[in-house]
């Protein structure tokens, strides 16, 4: 079984400052991990994914995440926040091979202060 | 074409109505999904179709009936819904399902049941 914990339900940062959204996972196998973003009244867009290749994963719009097995973490970062980054972010872990189910975290709402 | 489309964008229906939601993708993906998302919550998986066969049904009430007429099209037939079924219904697709295959989401259908 797998699970995901997003440690902050709401994060506020000023425009131009760094963003850190925290995610811890639990899995009995080597997981695939994803970060998705959802803007208001929109579908989910994939930001980046980790699939056991490089531990530092670069995504779209300047986001990146680092897989740390020893800490069971997959935190999302961005050096400089932009107003358009305001959205809901979901950390997601996949199931075993042959299992199409994704397990979603509860989400982190990112607010950008002008 | 790298997107998942959903129609209609909004739907209002009474509890005795019959309606259908439609989802389409032309990316050659062979796994397709229906999710339900309530406000301020992560998406909840309802159904998975893999190679046009229903592979996962998450104990969804029978008033929701999925259909996959071909590899590009996914429908969700609705009948005798309850007000608590009001939500954003998201469709997604992936190349073949499985842990390394990211899911691509459509923009959703906002359903209101009166």
Interface residues (C-beta under 8 A of the other chain):
Chain A: X31 X32 X34 X36 X41 X42 X43 X44 X45 X46 X49 X51 X90 X94 X95 X96 X97 X98 X99 X100 X101 X102 X104 X105 X106 X107
Chain B: X4 X6 X31 X33 X40 X41 X42 X43 X45 X48 X50 X55 X56 X88 X90 X92 X94 X97 X98 X99 X100 X101 X102 X103 X104 X105 X106 X107 X108 X110
